[in-house]
Amino acid sequence: MAFSERVTRLKSSLIRDILAAAQRPEVMSFAGGLPAERCLPEVDWSGMPAGLGQYGMSEGEPALREAIAAQARRYGLDCTAEQVLVTTGSQQALDLVAKLYLDVGTPALVEGPTYLAALQSFQFFGADCLSVGLTPEGLDLDELRRCLEQRRPAFAYLIPTFQNPSGVRYSAANRAAVAALLDEFGVTLVEDEPYRELNYEGAPALPLCAQLQRSAWIHTGTLSKTLLPGLRVGYLIASPELLKPLRALKQAADLHTCRISQWQVLQWLGSARYDSHLAEVRAFYRERRDGFALALSRHFGDLADWQVPQGGLFFWLRLKIPLDTRTLLDAALAQDVAFMPGEPFFAEPDGHHGLLRLNFSHVQPERLDTGLARLAGVIRSATSTQKEF
């Protein structure tokens, strides 16, 4: 059969493949960013207007767009409801960005490591992904300047708040410096913030988009991490000059996001009930994060190094002996444990060994020690085999 040229670049998501393999109830999965079942709120559909069964606006329901804009203004992003597009999850926002900017060979700047599904989307459209490394403070500023001087990317895709997969939160100084560099070179910023509300320590950070003076920007978010991922409601907020083409791309993609899901989100967003729910979710995940850190110390203290994340859902581990962690997947699944190798989070995965991402939100605490002990055993076995050669 004859398919389009871009289909040759289509890759299955390793995370989705692992999650499919980990569907057995006995598997302890540290692989995906799944919310804890206990943090999925009960929802009430009884007051939903019957008219929501009709077609809706491509941009999203007006009341929800206003609620999203009001939330963004509270955390420092000056915007109006007219700048908001409601999307089918924040993944659709990334798809729209790729369609707007990318042809085969177009340079796009990403973090190294970065969100795997963003890489999947950008590379599908033929992007030449330019990686800039991360430090504990955020982007490596010297490396960023060199990259911008050598190549002019169509956009910079950054996750400054509890970065996926590393968990890094850019410092205030790093954010200001990154914004200044993007302004200096006139590079559009795509700021992805799915974990902004999952903040366990420190004050909320000002979005990078709010610190730009002249560059265009797109800010994306989602309700999947704080409400129900099954609703598939995300959003993008963009600088005015980008709205017309983004709106047209959204119309061509799906006509509009599910109105019924949008209505449910609107029942929560901006309400006292939502604030109370967020407080409970943060407390719950903070406790799970702390328990996970203790368990890591027991089982991985001699195997890896890591930082305790201040928010988000992941620990990022660097093994002391740099194995290709992709080769450990089958052995781990045979022990009923799933994890996410670190290599696929890089635009050039073969140059980055000994890294793995572990989710701390999903596995029940009573199974945590068993799961991490088994995973540590798989790594020790592979390490001892490597030492023999």
TAMO-V919096 format. One record per run of one state. SS is the DSSP state (hx for helix, st for strand, lp for the rest). FROM is the first residue (numbers start at 1). TO is the last residue. If there is no record, write none. Layout:
ss: (SS & SS)
from: (FROM & FROM)
to: (TO & TO)
//
This chain:
ss: (lp & hx & lp & hx & lp & st & lp & hx & lp & hx & lp & hx & lp & hx & st & hx & lp & st & lp & hx & lp & st & lp & st & lp & hx & lp & st & lp & hx & lp & st & lp & st & lp & hx & lp & st & lp & hx & lp & st & lp & hx & lp & hx & lp & hx & lp & st & lp & st & lp & st & lp & hx & lp & st & lp & st & lp & hx & lp & hx & lp & st & lp & hx & lp)
from: (1 & 5 & 10 & 14 & 22 & 28 & 30 & 37 & 40 & 50 & 54 & 62 & 75 & 81 & 84 & 89 & 102 & 107 & 113 & 116 & 125 & 128 & 136 & 138 & 140 & 141 & 151 & 155 & 159 & 172 & 186 & 188 & 193 & 199 & 200 & 209 & 212 & 217 & 223 & 229 & 232 & 233 & 239 & 240 & 255 & 259 & 267 & 272 & 301 & 304 & 306 & 311 & 312 & 314 & 320 & 325 & 335 & 337 & 339 & 340 & 342 & 343 & 346 & 349 & 352 & 355 & 360 & 365 & 389)
to: (4 & 9 & 13 & 21 & 27 & 29 & 36 & 39 & 49 & 53 & 61 & 74 & 80 & 83 & 88 & 101 & 106 & 112 & 115 & 124 & 127 & 135 & 137 & 139 & 140 & 150 & 154 & 158 & 171 & 185 & 187 & 192 & 198 & 199 & 208 & 211 & 216 & 222 & 228 & 231 & 232 & 238 & 239 & 254 & 258 & 266 & 271 & 300 & 303 & 305 & 310 & 311 & 313 & 319 & 324 & 334 & 336 & 338 & 339 & 341 & 342 & 345 & 348 & 351 & 354 & 359 & 364 & 388 & 389)
//
